[in-house]
Amino acid sequence: MEHDKHNYIELFNEFSILLCAYLMNVFLEGVAPATFMTQVGWAFMSFSIFNILINVVCLILDQIYESALLVRNKKALKEKMRIVVLRLQNLKTINKHNKNNLSYIQ
């Protein structure tokens, strides 16, 4: 699943670059009217800023998700360690009893 998400982000970035490259062709030709070139320039900047914002949002959400997984895994490890400590205490209690007298087992 993680790779799929990264693949979608990569595809989005590639299409954004492709779109910006097509928009830049207007400036390379130089035959379009100035008002049209201004509008294409604004469109180019809008697509670029949109791409940057989407990538930043994905990065922040990914960091939040990774942090949540880390906290969940630490809680699970803490619970496992608590169970191990309880089992060790039970074993110590069992070892204290006389092994010949098994009356404590019911």
C-alpha positions in Angstrom: 0.0 0.0 0.0 2.9 2.4 0.8 4.3 1.9 -2.6 1.0 2.6 -4.3 0.7 5.9 -2.5 4.2 6.9 -3.6 3.5 5.8 -7.1 0.4 8.1 -7.2 2.4 11.0 -5.9 5.1 10.3 -8.6 2.5 10.2 -11.3 1.0 13.4 -10.1 4.4 15.1 -10.1 5.2 13.8 -13.6 1.9 15.0 -15.0 2.4 18.4 -13.3 5.9 18.7 -14.9 4.4 17.7 -18.3 1.7 20.3 -18.0 4.2 23.0 -17.0 6.4 22.1 -19.9 3.5 22.5 -22.3 2.7 25.8 -20.8 6.3 26.9 -21.1 6.1 26.3 -24.9 4.1 29.5 -25.2 7.0 31.5 -23.9 9.5 29.7 -26.2 7.5 30.6 -29.4 7.1 34.2 -28.5 4.3 34.8 -31.1 1.4 35.0 -28.6 0.0 38.3 -27.5 1.2 39.7 -24.2 -2.2 39.3 -22.4 -2.3 35.6 -23.4 1.3 35.1 -22.2 0.4 36.8 -18.9 -2.5 34.4 -18.4 -0.4 31.4 -19.3 2.3 32.6 -16.8 -0.3 32.8 -14.1 -1.6 29.4 -15.0 2.0 28.0 -14.9 2.6 29.5 -11.4 -0.8 28.3 -10.2 -0.1 24.7 -11.3 3.4 24.9 -9.8 2.1 26.2 -6.5 -0.7 23.6 -6.5 1.9 20.8 -7.0 4.1 22.1 -4.2 1.1 22.4 -1.8 -0.1 18.9 -2.6 3.4 17.4 -2.0 3.8 19.3 1.3 0.4 18.1 2.5 1.2 14.5 1.5 4.5 14.8 3.3 2.9 16.2 6.5 0.1 13.5 6.5 2.7 10.8 5.9 4.7 12.0 8.9 1.6 12.1 11.1 0.7 8.6 10.0 4.2 7.3 10.7 4.2 8.9 14.1 0.9 7.4 15.0 2.2 3.9 14.0 5.3 4.5 16.1 3.2 5.4 19.1 0.9 2.4 18.6 3.9 0.0 18.3 5.5 1.4 21.5 2.2 0.9 23.3 2.0 -2.7 22.1 5.6 -3.3 23.1 5.0 -1.8 26.6 2.0 -4.0 27.1 4.0 -7.1 26.0 6.7 -6.2 28.5 4.2 -5.8 31.3 2.9 -9.3 30.5 6.4 -10.7 30.5 7.1 -9.0 33.9 3.9 -10.5 35.3 4.9 -14.0 34.1 8.3 -13.7 35.6 6.8 -12.7 39.0 4.4 -15.7 38.8 7.4 -18.0 38.0 9.3 -16.6 41.0 6.3 -17.2 43.2 5.9 -20.7 42.0 9.6 -21.4 42.6 9.3 -20.2 46.2 6.9 -23.0 47.1 8.2 -26.4 48.1 8.3 -28.6 45.1 7.3 -31.7 47.1 4.1 -30.1 48.4 1.9 -29.3 45.5 -1.1 -28.3 47.6 -1.1 -24.8 46.2 -2.2 -26.2 42.8 -6.0 -26.8 42.7 
